[in-house]
Structures are given as structure tokens and as C-alpha cells.
Amino acid sequence: MGRTGGPAARGRSRVIHPAPARAHWAGVGNEIRERALNIHETNQQPAGGATAAWWTEAVIYQIYPRSFADSGGDGIGDLPGITARLDHLVELGVDALWLSPFYPSPQADAGYDVADYRDVDPLFGTLADADRLIAAARERGLRVIVDLVPNHTSSAHRWFTEALAAGPGSPARQRYVFRDGLGSDGAQPPNDWRSVFGGPAWTRVPDGQWYLHLFDTAQPDLNWDNPEVRAEFLDILRFWLDRGVDGFRVDVAHGLIKQADLADWHEPQEILSGREIDKPRPPMWDQDGVHEIYRDWRRVLDSYPGGRILVAEAWVEPAERLAAYVRPDEMHQAFNFEYLLAAWTAPAQYAVITRSLEATDAVGAPTTWVLSNHDVVRHASRLGLPVGTPRPNGIGIGDPQPDAALGLRRARAATLLMLALPGSAYLYQGEELGLPEHTTLPDEARQDPTWERSGHTERGRDGCRVPIPWEADAPSYGFGPTDASWLPQPELWAEYARDRQRGVPGSTYEMYRTALRVRREHGLGRGTLYWLESGDEVLTFRNGEVTVLTNFGPAPVPLPDSAEVVHASGPLDGDRLVPADVTVWYRA
């Protein structure tokens, strides 16, 4: 480990294993490895130095606009509401915000069915409001990333209206995936693909052809083999870059190219294309042709100053396939969903962290960590389920309920573990308050298309999208000036409100603030991860001068006598004992 030359000597980050490594842990090799991950000299870095490579260690905060802050009192969050709450993000200590879609949309899938990529839906404000938000964020030192939805448009998009009117074989239909049906009368879908939301992935139009929609019927898939589609999105990128955005989170980034023969896929349809690297991939996900698209996009972003970035929402496994999206001439970040899905055990966490760092290191990119977002059960609830429980697609009345106290305890520990890892991290609005999933949301209030399309077997994502609480005693808990809320807020929201936690030692909000400050002060995002020997129910690593210990087991674990505690996810027991489900940062 004491090399004097090579990448480590140039200040790269790396993951280094102890000797011997834990050969009895599933998925972990028994050889000693030393890997280097270049942060400030990364081969992804554009001209402009470390400032331009800000994304390699950034903490980015996701805002779901309809649930963040409502300025008008109609119960739906909006862009002026976000602008008014930007100081919260500054106080919290994040580097950037990512906005989920705010474009004109019929809202069949909460804005991920886009009707116009160059405007703002009146629900959320105006284009001028977007400009003001971008400017206000810049004044506060915050960067702004916007969502881009290229796999599909809304069925209300001008292009799709033209396609339906133009008929089979027309240039307008070539922008989408239209096919003739099977059977003598074409009454059968072109293949057996299923929608991610449930039901068939094909819908027949009056003239007899079928169109593909891997999601809702109101979200027809675009044909990315069509040059017109590619040119249109290059222009959309330039439109928002010219308005000052710092990058794009790319929705369903692994889905744009379909296998040319649209072959049947006899296995269940899932958005995660997880397969062993040498096994066939689903014909609708993670096709090699997507990478040509992102190389074109990267050239556009690199023509703008200031380090503009592309972030892939690519549900891709194994880690080597995901790393392909962040090669030097493609995207800058890719969400690490394998990490999000990993079990709350020391072996599982060790394995996924190691695989992730080694895979992205191989292409000279940072790893991007995430625990919650608008599509998954919040980790404060997810981790309150028994270890090994399959990830539920929503939790509702009558479902097994998480242990709220255990879930929050583990969520705090998981967050402190994540924020000590080298690379970039994403936070989802409300997690800094310890918000759980709304697990008793009335079914009649649900709006996620998954609920209906699954025949009421999948509760869907509404529970993680409920408007967040700011003030315990205010209407709608400070979300807006009235009691209106597009999804009902649970009564327990008051105890999580920001004003109940701000300035309170030990609160989840203050734990996050301290973690982000210490992470920045110690350069953990650009550091080096050294795995240290520890018991089978404990995970320990060093990053710079900070050592991180997470106790996954039931028995308390002692800290070294020389340890100076820097931060902890919960109180210690007695004389320097780390309880179960607690993470501690300390200096030796």
C-alpha cells in the first residue's frame, strides 16, 4: 500500500482491501486489490480545472416540484415556491439541486409524460419563473440540473398527434415505434412485451397499427433510430443550456434503443435490466446503441463552459454495464441503483461498494451514491422491513408495515455511511427530516398509474411523493398557505417538520447538516477508501483522516481507545460503545 509511483502518487482516489480480504463473503474476491479513482484529474474533466469537475464529489438534492413548496395555495408545489425555499438548501449544505419534470404535460405520470420540452406547465409557473429560479440558485452558489425524458413523449405531444393523423408508413409515424399487429387481421400485439406499469406494452390505434409504450399508454416510445428524433433532442439540450442549467438527469437512459427485431421477451418486464454480464439482456433495455446517442450529447455539453453534466437514470446491472454509461466521452454520473437495493448487512454493503468503486474506477469516473428518490420507498421505511424483504413497489393499508423507529435508526446510519464514501451523493427531498413513506395513504387518493395498470396489486410510488412538512403548526405543515395538498399528508408529519428539528441537537436535520459540513471539510467525496479488518457484522473503512464504522449486528462494538468521535448517526452506549444500526465517524 505504500507505493511511491503510479496513479496513487498523483492523488487519485482508490479502494484498498485489507489482507486477507473476506473470502467467505458472497461476491467478494480473496485477493488483495488496489484501485485508483481519479477525482480532480479524472479523464472526464473538461477544461477549467477542479471547478469544472464539481460533479465528482457533489451532494445533489432532488426536488419533486409538486411536493416541495406551494406558493399559490392550490395544493401543488411550484417553481416560485422552490425559489422561496432555496435558502434551506444553502443551510443544509448541498451543492446543487435536481428538478423533476416541470414541463407542460397532461400529468398522466406526474409530468414524465412531456407534451412540450421547451416550456413550463402552468401548474408550476412560467418560463420566466424557471429563469428566476435558475438565477436565484446561481446567486446562492447552487447549480441546477433539470430532468429530461427522452425515451417517450406524452400522447398529447404535437408529434404524436401528427403521427396518428398521418397514418401508417408516414414520416410522422417514423418518430415513434409503430408496428403492424400479428395474426391474419393484425389483432395481436407485435410482440409479448409488457409495460413496466403493468399490462401490455402495445396499444392499437383506429387504423389497426400498434404503438409501443414501455410505461403508460399516454407515454408512446420514441424511435431513436430516426435522425429527426436525435436532432430534436440536441436542440432541446441547447435550449436549456442557453438558459443556464448546469446539466440533465436523463430519465430511463438505458431504454432509448430497442433490439432491432423487437424479439419476444418471455420473462417478467422490469425496469432493472439486471443480468450477468455474459447473459442476454432484455431487448428493450441497455442496448449498446444508446452509447452513440450520449456521445453526441456529451459533445454538445462540452461546448458550453462551467462543467455541464449528464446524469443517467440507468437501471443496469452488473456494475460493469453501468460503468459504460460514464466512460470519458459519455455521461458524467450514473445513479447506483445496485447500492440503493443492497441488503442492510455488512457483507452486502461491502460487496456492492467494492464492485461499484472498481467498476467506475476502470473508466476513470466517480461513483454516484443514492438511497432514496421519487420512484422507491423512502429508505427510512424500506430499512424498517425485515432484512431480506424484497423491495416493495409502495406500501399501503393492509400491507406489512415497517418498524418506524428501526427504519429511521438504520436510515440515519446508512446515510452517514453513504456520505463518507468517495464520489458524489444524491439526497431526496425530505430525507434530511427523516421522512418515512406514507404507508397508510388511502388507496382512493393514489395517482400513480402503476396502481390501476397493475390491477391494484402494486401500490406504486405515491407514498414517497407526499408534500413535505416545513412548519408543524401551519396549514399543510407549511407546504403552502392553505390546507390544500395534492396528496393527503399524514398527521404524524408535524413531528418531522423542519421547524421542529432545526437547531435541535441529535435531530435528523442537524445530523444531515453536520454530515455535509464534515464531508466537505475533510474532502470525503474526493478521498480514498481503505477497507479495515473488522467482525462479520461490522463494516469499517478509512477515508483520509476519518475512519467510518457501521455496526450491523445486535451487540455493541467498542471504539478504539484513541478514537475521537467526529460525528455519529445516533448516541453511543456507555463508554464508547457503538450500538446496533449506528454509524460513527472518528479520528484515530
C-alpha positions in Angstrom: 0.0 0.0 0.0 3.0 2.3 0.2 3.6 2.7 -3.5 5.6 5.7 -4.4 4.6 5.9 -8.1 1.7 5.4 -10.4 -1.9 6.7 -10.0 -1.9 6.8 -6.2 1.0 9.1 -6.2 -0.9 11.6 -8.3 -3.6 12.0 -5.7 -6.2 9.6 -7.1 -9.0 8.1 -5.0 -8.9 4.3 -4.6 -10.5 1.4 -2.9 -8.0 -0.7 -1.0 -8.7 -4.0 0.7 -7.2 -5.5 3.9 -5.2 -8.7 3.8 -6.7 -11.2 3.9 -10.0 -9.9 2.4 -13.3 -11.5 3.4 -13.3 -14.5 1.1 -16.3 -16.0 2.9 -18.5 -13.1 2.0 -20.6 -13.7 -1.1 -19.4 -11.9 -4.2 -16.1 -10.7 -2.7 -12.8 -11.9 -4.0 -10.0 -13.1 -1.8 -7.1 -11.4 -3.5 -5.6 -8.1 -2.4 -6.6 -5.3 -4.7 -5.5 -1.7 -5.0 -7.6 0.5 -7.3 -7.3 4.2 -8.1 -10.2 6.5 -8.9 -9.0 9.9 -10.2 -11.2 12.7 -8.9 -9.6 16.0 -9.7 -7.6 14.6 -12.6 -10.3 12.4 -13.9 -10.3 11.8 -17.7 -13.9 13.2 -17.7 -12.7 16.6 -16.6 -13.3 19.4 -19.1 -11.2 22.5 -19.4 -11.5 24.7 -16.3 -9.9 22.5 -13.6 -11.4 21.4 -10.4 -14.3 23.8 -10.5 -15.4 22.4 -13.9 -15.3 18.9 -12.4 -17.6 19.8 -9.5 -19.8 16.8 -10.0 -17.2 14.3 -9.0 -17.8 15.0 -5.2 -21.0 17.0 -5.2 -24.0 16.4 -3.0 -27.1 17.0 -5.1 -30.6 17.5 -3.7 -33.6 16.2 -5.7 -36.7 18.4 -5.7 -40.0 16.9 -6.7 -41.7 20.2 -7.7 -45.3 19.3 -7.0 -44.4 18.3 -3.4 -41.7 20.7 -2.3 -43.3 24.1 -1.8 -46.7 25.6 -2.9 -46.7 29.4 -3.4 -50.2 29.7 -4.7 -52.3 27.7 -2.3 -53.7 25.2 -4.8 -52.1 22.2 -3.2 -49.5 21.7 -5.9 -45.9 22.8 -5.4 -44.4 25.2 -8.0 -41.3 27.0 -9.2 -41.8 30.2 -7.2 -42.3 28.0 -4.1 -38.9 26.3 -4.8 -37.3 29.7 -5.3 -38.6 30.9 -1.9 -37.1 27.9 -0.2 -33.6 27.9 -1.7 -32.0 29.2 1.5 -33.0 25.8 3.1 -30.7 24.1 0.6 -27.9 26.6 1.3 -28.3 26.0 5.1 -28.4 22.2 4.6 -25.1 22.4 2.7 -25.7 20.8 -0.7 -24.0 21.8 -3.9 -26.8 21.5 -6.5 -30.5 20.7 -7.0 -32.1 18.4 -9.5 -35.7 19.3 -10.5 -38.1 16.5 -11.6 -40.1 17.5 -14.7 -42.0 20.8 -14.7 -42.8 20.8 -18.5 -46.3 21.1 -20.0 -47.9 17.7 -19.5 -51.4 16.1 -19.1 -49.8 14.6 -15.9 -50.7 11.0 -16.7 -47.4 10.1 -15.0 -46.7 13.1 -12.8 -45.0 15.1 -15.6 -42.9 12.3 -17.0 -45.3 12.4 -20.0 -44.0 15.6 -21.6 -46.0 17.5 -24.2 -43.6 20.3 -24.7 -39.9 20.2 -23.8 -39.3 23.9 -24.1 -41.8 25.4 -21.7 -43.2 25.2 -18.2 -46.6 23.7 -17.2 -48.9 26.4 -15.8 -49.3 24.1 -12.7 -45.7 25.0 -11.9 -45.4 28.6 -13.2 -43.9 30.1 -16.3 -40.7 30.0 -18.3 -39.9 33.3 -16.6 -40.3 31.6 -13.2 -37.8 29.0 -14.4 -35.3 31.7 -15.3 -35.8 33.4 -12.0 -35.2 30.1 -10.2 -32.0 29.4 -12.1 -30.7 32.9 -11.4 -31.6 32.8 -7.7 -29.9 29.4 -7.3 -26.8 30.8 -9.0 -26.7 33.8 -6.7 -26.6 31.3 -3.8 -23.8 29.2 -5.3 -26.2 26.3 -6.2 -26.2 24.6 -9.5 -29.4 23.5 -11.2 -30.0 20.1 -13.0 -33.3 19.5 -14.9 -35.0 16.3 -15.8 -35.0 15.2 -19.4 -37.4 12.5 -20.6 -36.1 11.2 -24.0 -37.5 7.6 -24.0 -41.1 8.7 -24.7 -43.2 11.8 -25.1 -46.8 12.4 -24.0 -49.5 11.2 -26.3 -50.5 14.9 -26.2 -47.2 15.9 -27.8 -47.6 17.6 -31.2 -45.5 14.8 -32.8 -47.8 12.0 -31.7 -50.9 13.9 -32.8 -49.3 14.3 -36.2 -48.4 10.6 -36.2 -52.0 9.5 -35.6 -53.3 11.8 -38.3 -50.7 10.9 -40.9 -51.3 7.1 -40.9 -49.1 4.0 -41.4 -45.8 4.4 -43.2 -45.7 8.2 -42.9 -42.6 10.2 -41.7 -44.6 11.3 -38.7 -45.1 7.8 -37.6 -41.4 7.1 -38.0 -40.7 9.3 -35.0 -42.3 6.6 -32.8 -42.3 2.8 -32.6 -45.4 1.8 -34.7 -45.8 -1.7 -36.0 -48.5 -3.9 -37.6 -50.0 -6.5 -35.4 -49.7 -10.2 -35.6 -52.3 -12.7 -36.9 -54.4 -12.6 -40.1 -56.2 -9.5 -39.0 -53.3 -7.8 -37.1 -55.3 -8.0 -33.9 -52.5 -9.4 -31.8 -49.7 -7.1 -30.4 -46.4 -7.1 -32.4 -44.7 -9.0 -29.5 -45.1 -10.1 -25.9 -43.6 -7.1 -24.2 -45.2 -5.8 -21.0 -45.4 -2.3 -19.6 -43.3 -1.5 -16.5 -46.5 -0.2 -15.0 -48.4 -3.4 -15.7 -50.4 -4.7 -18.7 -49.3 -4.9 -22.3 -46.7 -2.5 -23.8 -48.7 -2.0 -27.0 -51.8 -0.1 -27.8 -53.8 -0.3 -31.1 -54.9 2.8 -32.9 -58.0 3.0 -35.1 -56.3 2.3 -38.4 -55.1 -1.0 -37.0 -51.4 -0.3 -36.2 -49.9 -0.6 -32.7 -47.6 1.7 -30.9 -45.1 0.8 -28.2 -45.2 2.3 -24.7 -42.9 0.7 -22.1 -44.7 2.8 -19.5 -48.3 4.2 -19.6 -50.4 4.3 -22.8 -50.1 8.1 -22.6 -46.3 7.7 -23.0 -45.5 6.5 -26.5 -41.9 5.4 -27.0 -39.8 7.5 -29.5 -37.9 5.8 -32.3 -34.3 6.7 -31.6 -33.1 5.2 -34.9 -34.8 8.2 -36.6 -32.3 11.1 -37.2 -35.1 13.6 -36.7 -35.6 12.5 -33.1 -31.9 12.7 -32.4 -31.7 16.2 -33.9 -34.7 17.4 -31.9 -33.2 16.4 -28.6 -29.8 18.0 -29.4 -31.8 21.2 -29.9 -33.7 20.7 -26.6 -30.4 20.4 -24.8 -29.2 23.6 -26.3 -32.4 25.4 -25.3 -32.0 24.7 -21.6 -28.2 25.1 -21.6 -28.7 28.5 -23.1 -31.0 29.3 -20.2 -28.2 28.5 -17.8 -28.9 25.0 -16.5 -25.9 23.0 -15.3 -27.0 19.6 -16.6 -29.6 17.0 -17.2 -30.8 14.0 -15.3 -31.8 11.6 -18.1 -34.9 9.5 -17.5 -34.8 5.8 -18.5 -31.4 6.4 -20.0 -31.0 2.7 -20.8 -34.2 2.4 -22.8 -33.8 4.6 -25.8 -32.6 1.9 -28.3 -34.6 -1.3 -28.7 -33.3 -4.5 -30.2 -33.9 -4.2 -34.0 -36.1 -7.3 -34.4 -38.3 -6.4 -31.3 -37.9 -10.0 -30.3 -40.2 -11.6 -27.7 -39.1 -11.5 -24.1 -40.7 -14.3 -22.1 -39.5 -13.1 -18.7 -41.2 -10.6 -16.4 -40.8 -7.0 -17.6 -38.8 -5.0 -15.1 -37.1 -1.6 -15.5 -33.9 -3.1 -13.9 -32.0 -4.9 -16.7 -30.0 -7.0 -14.2 -28.3 -9.8 -15.9 -24.9 -11.4 -15.6 -22.5 -9.7 -18.0 -22.3 -12.7 -20.4 -26.1 -13.4 -20.5 -28.7 -12.0 -22.9 -30.1 -8.6 -22.0 -33.8 -7.8 -22.3 -34.4 -6.5 -25.9 -35.8 -3.2 -24.6 -33.1 -2.3 -22.1 -29.4 -1.4 -22.2 -28.7 -1.9 -25.8 -25.3 -0.9 -27.0 -26.7 1.7 -29.4 -27.6 4.1 -26.5 -23.9 5.0 -26.1 -23.7 6.6 -29.5 -26.6 9.0 -28.5 -24.8 10.0 -25.3 -21.5 10.7 -27.1 -23.4 13.1 -29.3 -25.0 14.8 -26.3 -21.6 15.0 -24.5 -20.1 16.9 -27.4 -22.9 19.5 -27.0 -22.4 19.9 -23.3 -18.7 20.2 -23.6 -19.2 23.1 -25.9 -20.6 25.1 -23.0 -18.5 26.5 -20.2 -18.7 25.7 -16.5 -18.9 21.9 -16.3 -22.4 21.0 -17.5 -23.2 17.4 -16.8 -25.3 14.4 -17.8 -26.7 12.0 -15.2 -28.0 8.6 -16.2 -31.1 7.0 -14.6 -30.0 3.6 -15.9 -31.4 0.6 -14.0 -28.5 -1.5 -15.2 -26.6 -4.4 -13.7 -23.9 -5.6 -13.3 -21.7 -2.7 -12.4 -19.5 -3.1 -15.4 -22.5 -2.4 -17.7 -23.5 0.6 -15.7 -19.9 2.0 -15.9 -20.2 2.0 -19.6 -22.5 5.0 -19.3 -19.9 7.1 -17.6 -17.0 6.5 -20.0 -14.9 9.6 -20.7 -16.9 10.7 -23.7 -20.4 9.9 -22.4 -22.2 10.8 -19.2 -20.7 12.2 -16.1 -22.7 10.3 -13.5 -25.0 7.3 -13.3 -27.2 6.5 -10.3 -26.0 3.4 -8.4 -29.2 1.5 -8.0 -27.5 -1.7 -7.1 -26.3 0.2 -4.0 -29.8 1.5 -3.3 -31.2 -2.0 -3.4 -28.4 -3.7 -1.4 -29.4 -5.5 1.8 -28.7 -3.9 5.2 -25.9 -6.4 6.1 -22.1 -5.8 6.3 -21.3 -8.4 3.6 -23.8 -7.0 1.1 -22.7 -3.4 1.7 -19.0 -4.3 1.4 -19.6 -6.2 -1.8 -21.7 -3.5 -3.6 -19.4 -0.6 -2.5 -16.3 -2.5 -3.7 -17.9 -3.6 -7.0 -19.1 -0.1 -7.7 -15.8 1.7 -7.0 -13.8 -0.8 -9.0 -16.2 -0.6 -12.0 -16.3 3.1 -12.2 -12.6 3.4 -11.5 -11.9 1.2 -14.6 -13.4 4.0 -16.8 -12.0 6.9 -14.7 -15.3 8.1 -13.4 -16.7 8.8 -9.9 -19.3 6.6 -8.3 -22.7 8.2 -7.6 -24.5 7.0 -4.4 -28.2 7.2 -3.7 -30.6 5.8 -1.1 -34.0 7.4 -1.9 -35.7 9.1 -4.8 -39.3 9.7 -6.2 -39.5 6.1 -7.5 -38.8 4.0 -4.5 -40.0 3.5 -0.9 -38.1 6.0 1.3 -35.2 4.4 3.0 -36.4 5.4 6.4 -39.3 2.9 5.8 -37.6 0.5 3.5 -34.9 -0.3 6.1 -37.6 -0.8 8.7 -38.7 -4.0 7.0 -37.0 -7.3 7.9 -33.6 -7.7 6.2 -34.0 -9.7 3.0 -37.6 -8.4 2.3 -37.9 -7.8 -1.5 -38.1 -4.1 -2.3 -41.9 -3.3 -2.3 -43.4 -1.1 -5.0 -45.2 1.0 -2.5 -46.7 0.2 0.9 -50.3 0.8 1.8 -53.1 0.0 4.2 -53.2 -3.8 4.9 -49.6 -4.3 3.8 -46.9 -5.4 6.3 -45.9 -2.1 8.0 -42.2 -1.1 8.6 -40.9 -0.6 12.1 -40.7 3.2 12.0 -38.1 3.6 14.8 -35.8 0.9 13.5 -36.2 2.2 9.9 -35.2 5.7 10.9 -32.3 4.4 13.0 -31.0 2.4 10.1 -31.7 5.2 7.6 -29.5 7.6 9.6 -26.7 5.0 9.8 -27.0 4.3 6.1 -26.9 8.0 5.2 -23.8 8.6 7.3 -22.1 5.6 5.7 -23.0 6.8 2.2 -21.9 10.4 2.8 -18.4 9.1 3.8 -17.9 7.3 0.5 -15.7 8.8 -2.3 -17.8 10.2 -5.1 -21.0 12.1 -5.5 -24.2 11.6 -3.5 -27.9 12.4 -4.1 -30.4 13.3 -1.4 -34.2 13.2 -1.9 -36.3 16.0 -0.5 -37.5 15.3 3.0 -34.9 12.6 3.8 -33.0 15.3 5.8 -36.1 15.4 8.0 -36.2 11.6 8.4 -39.4 11.4 6.5 -40.9 7.9 6.2 -43.1 6.6 3.4 -46.7 7.5 3.8 -47.6 3.8 4.3 -51.3 4.4 5.1 -52.2 6.6 2.2 -55.8 5.9 1.2 -56.0 3.9 -2.0 -58.6 6.2 -3.4 -56.1 9.0 -3.3 -53.5 7.2 -5.3 -52.5 8.8 -8.7 -49.5 6.6 -9.8 -50.6 4.8 -13.0 -49.0 1.7 -11.6 -51.9 1.3 -9.2 -54.5 1.0 -11.9 -52.4 -0.8 -14.6 -51.4 -3.5 -12.1 -55.0 -4.2 -11.3 -54.5 -2.8 -7.8 -51.7 -5.3 -6.9 -48.9 -2.7 -6.8 -49.5 0.4 -4.7 -46.9 2.4 -6.6 -44.9 5.5 -5.8 -47.3 8.0 -4.3 -46.2 7.2 -0.7 -42.8 8.8 -1.3 -44.2 11.8 -3.1 -46.4 13.3 -0.4 -45.7 17.1 0.1 -43.1 17.6 2.7 -43.6 19.4 6.1 -41.9 22.7 6.9 -43.8 24.0 9.9 -45.6 21.9 12.4 -48.4 24.2 13.2 -49.0 25.8 9.8 -51.6 24.9 7.2 -50.4 21.9 5.2 -47.5 21.9 7.6 -46.0 24.9 5.8 -46.1 23.3 2.3 -48.4 26.1 1.2 -50.6 28.9 2.5 -53.7 26.7 2.7 -54.6 23.2 3.8 -54.7 22.0 0.2 -52.3 19.2 -0.7 -52.4 17.2 -3.9 -51.8 14.0 -1.9 -53.0 13.9 1.7 -50.3 14.4 4.4 -50.3 12.1 7.4 -50.9 13.6 10.8 -47.5 12.4 12.0 -45.9 14.9 9.6 -45.9 17.5 12.4 -43.2 15.7 14.3 -40.9 15.7 11.2 -41.4 19.3 10.3 -38.2 21.3 9.7 -39.1 23.9 12.4 -39.3 21.1 15.0 -35.8 19.9 14.1 -33.8 23.0 13.2 -31.3 23.8 15.9 -32.2 20.7 17.9 -29.1 18.6 18.7 -29.5 15.0 17.6 -32.3 15.7 15.2 -32.1 14.1 11.8 -32.0 17.5 10.2 -29.0 18.6 12.3 -27.3 15.2 11.7 -27.5 15.8 7.9 -26.2 19.4 8.2 -23.2 18.3 10.3 -22.5 15.4 8.0 -22.4 17.6 4.9 -20.2 20.1 6.7 -17.7 17.5 7.9 -17.8 15.7 4.5 -16.8 19.0 2.8 -14.2 19.9 5.5 -12.4 16.5 5.2 -12.8 16.1 1.4 -14.5 12.7 1.8 -16.1 13.0 -1.7 -12.6 13.0 -3.3 -11.0 10.7 -0.9 -9.6 7.2 -0.8 -11.5 4.2 0.7 -9.3 1.8 2.7 -11.2 -1.2 4.0 -10.1 -2.1 7.5 -10.4 -5.5 9.2 -13.5 -5.9 11.4 -16.0 -8.5 12.5 -18.6 -10.1 10.2 -21.4 -7.7 11.5 -19.3 -4.6 11.3 -18.0 -2.5 8.4 -15.0 -0.3 8.8 -13.1 1.8 6.4 -10.8 4.9 6.4 -11.2 7.8 4.1 -8.4 10.4 4.6 -8.2 11.1 8.3 -11.7 9.9 9.0 -12.5 6.3 10.0 -16.1 5.1 9.5 -17.6 2.3 11.5 -21.1 0.9 11.0 -22.5 -1.7 13.3 -24.9 -4.1 11.6 -25.0 -6.6 14.4 -27.1 -6.8 17.6 -24.2 -6.4 20.1 -22.5 -3.0 20.8 -19.0 -2.6 19.3 -16.2 -0.7 21.1 -14.4 2.1 19.5 -10.6 2.2 19.7 -9.2 3.9 22.8 -7.6 6.6 20.7 -10.8 7.4 18.7 -12.0 11.0 18.7 -15.6 10.9 17.6 -16.3 13.4 14.7 -19.9 12.5 14.1 -22.4 9.7 14.7 -25.8 8.8 13.5 -27.0 8.1 17.0 -25.9 8.2 20.6 -23.2 5.8 21.8 -23.8 3.4 24.7 -21.9 3.8 27.9 -18.2 4.0 27.5 -17.6 4.4 23.7 -19.7 1.5 22.6 -21.4 1.8 19.1 -24.9 0.3 19.3 -26.6 -1.7 16.6 -27.5 0.2 13.5 -25.3 3.2 14.2 -22.5 4.7 12.1 -19.7 6.6 13.7 -17.1 8.9 12.0 -13.9 9.2 14.1 -10.3 10.2 14.0 -7.6 8.0 15.5 
